[in-house]
Amino acid sequence: MKKFNIVIMVIAFLSLLVTVGCSDKTDADSKEKIVFADDGWDSLRFHNQIARTIIEEGYGYETEKLSGSTPAIYTAIEEGQVDVHMEIWTKNDEEVYTKGIEEGYFIKLSTNYDDNHQGFYVPTYVIEGDPERGIEPVAPDLKYITDLPEYWELFKDPADPEKGRIIGAISGWNVDKILYDAFKHYGLDENYNYFRAGSETGINISLSEAYNNGEPWIGYNYEPNWVMGKFDMTPILEKEPGPLEKIGAQDIDIISNESLPERAPEVVEFLKNYKTSSKIANDALVYMQEEEASHEDAALKFLKENEDLWTKWVPEDVAAKVKEGIK
């Protein structure tokens, strides 16, 4: 009889273990994959990788990314195919963003950073010179976009030497239309050609070559970007509010689709706490460029070197799992 009771107890204990094991598996399986937006720029991919690592290691969700143009990504968020966007440029896309927030299919979670700028830039040595490199200032009074006609000969277009060349943004980016509208608004088309490089890499190569040679250059760029972290650049501003006001310093927001807060409330809480700066991304992008490192490498470096920052975004037990997972 005692043997029979022992057998019954063992069977009951094993059944309990199986039940617990099945319950754990069910909980894990019930976590839907979280999809991140990838519009194609490096700072977004860097932040995606930080967030994805924390979510995978700390919260046990699988993640993936969906790549596409900005308009396609916005549609994917609205339709629930994308869950998270880590870098919404709120002024660049003001109309579609505001509509999404008002109608409830975009949920603002946090402002990732707000110490940014974008627009037309020149290397600072164009205005101030660079004694260490033996560069004299060639446009000491250049400050505003309305000053540019006076200096067109400094920025001669190699394909059309009768005009200067201003490097614009990428065709298809919303900011490109804003820049071109400003170009026309200020009558710069009388002295300059607006040149679209075709890719962000093309813009950065053009700037890098000019900077390394100490030559004048004017064109579009933005922060954060590796060239802005590496080179000393000065923005060319509007004297009074005008078309470029739309793309000045702005909130870079983190958003989710409308279903994520219910599906993964703990992840949403983490993303609500996520807050960085342009400098953090600039430093990461310079590291990637100089060391030929990947976005994953840069994110891992950030997580290992900035525990005092990111551990404030998550509960202690989650932070411990992430630390263990990235050893």
Rosetta blueprint (number, residue, H / E / L):
1 M L
2 K H
3 K H
4 F H
5 N H
6 I H
7 V H
8 I H
9 M H
10 V H
11 I H
12 A H
13 F H
14 L H
15 S H
16 L H
17 L H
18 V H
19 T H
20 V H
21 G H
22 C H
23 S H
24 D H
25 K H
26 T H
27 D H
28 A H
29 D H
30 S L
31 K L
32 E L
33 K L
34 I E
35 V E
36 F E
37 A E
38 D E
39 D L
40 G L
41 W L
42 D H
43 S H
44 L H
45 R H
46 F H
47 H H
48 N H
49 Q H
50 I H
51 A H
52 R H
53 T H
54 I H
55 I H
56 E H
57 E H
58 G H
59 Y H
60 G L
61 Y L
62 E L
63 T E
64 E E
65 K E
66 L E
67 S E
68 G L
69 S L
70 T H
71 P H
72 A H
73 I H
74 Y H
75 T H
76 A H
77 I H
78 E H
79 E L
80 G L
81 Q L
82 V L
83 D L
84 V E
85 H E
86 M E
87 E E
88 I E
89 W E
90 T L
91 K L
92 N L
93 D L
94 E H
95 E H
96 V H
97 Y H
98 T H
99 K H
100 G H
101 I H
102 E H
103 E H
104 G L
105 Y L
106 F L
107 I E
108 K E
109 L E
110 S E
111 T E
112 N E
113 Y E
114 D L
115 D L
116 N L
117 H L
118 Q E
119 G E
120 F E
121 Y E
122 V E
123 P E
124 T H
125 Y H
126 V H
127 I H
128 E H
129 G L
130 D E
131 P H
132 E H
133 R H
134 G L
135 I E
136 E L
137 P L
138 V L
139 A L
140 P L
141 D L
142 L L
143 K L
144 Y E
145 I H
146 T H
147 D H
148 L H
149 P H
150 E H
151 Y H
152 W H
153 E H
154 L H
155 F H
156 K E
157 D E
158 P L
159 A L
160 D E
161 P E
162 E E
163 K E
164 G E
165 R E
166 I E
167 I E
168 G L
169 A L
170 I L
171 S L
172 G L
173 W L
174 N H
175 V H
176 D H
177 K H
178 I H
179 L H
180 Y H
181 D H
182 A H
183 F H
184 K H
185 H H
186 Y L
187 G L
188 L H
189 D H
190 E H
191 N L
192 Y E
193 N E
194 Y E
195 F E
196 R L
197 A L
198 G L
199 S L
200 E H
201 T H
202 G H
203 I H
204 N H
205 I H
206 S H
207 L H
208 S H
209 E H
210 A H
211 Y H
212 N H
213 N L
214 G L
215 E L
216 P L
217 W L
218 I L
219 G E
220 Y E
221 N E
222 Y E
223 E L
224 P L
225 N L
226 W H
227 V H
228 M H
229 G H
230 K H
231 F L
232 D L
233 M E
234 T E
235 P E
236 I L
237 L E
238 E L
239 K L
240 E L
241 P L
242 G L
243 P H
244 L H
245 E H
246 K H
247 I H
248 G L
249 A L
250 Q L
251 D L
252 I E
253 D E
254 I E
255 I E
256 S E
257 N L
258 E L
259 S L
260 L H
261 P H
262 E H
263 R H
264 A L
265 P H
266 E H
267 V H
268 V H
269 E H
270 F H
271 L H
272 K H
273 N H
274 Y L
275 K L
276 T L
277 S L
278 S H
279 K H
280 I H
281 A H
282 N H
283 D H
284 A H
285 L H
286 V H
287 Y H
288 M H
289 Q H
290 E H
291 E H
292 E L
293 A L
294 S L
295 H H
296 E H
297 D H
298 A H
299 A H
300 L H
301 K H
302 F H
303 L H
304 K H
305 E H
306 N L
307 E H
308 D H
309 L H
310 W H
311 T L
312 K L
313 W L
314 V L
315 P L
316 E H
317 D H
318 V H
319 A H
320 A H
321 K H
322 V H
323 K H
324 E H
325 G H
326 I L
327 K L
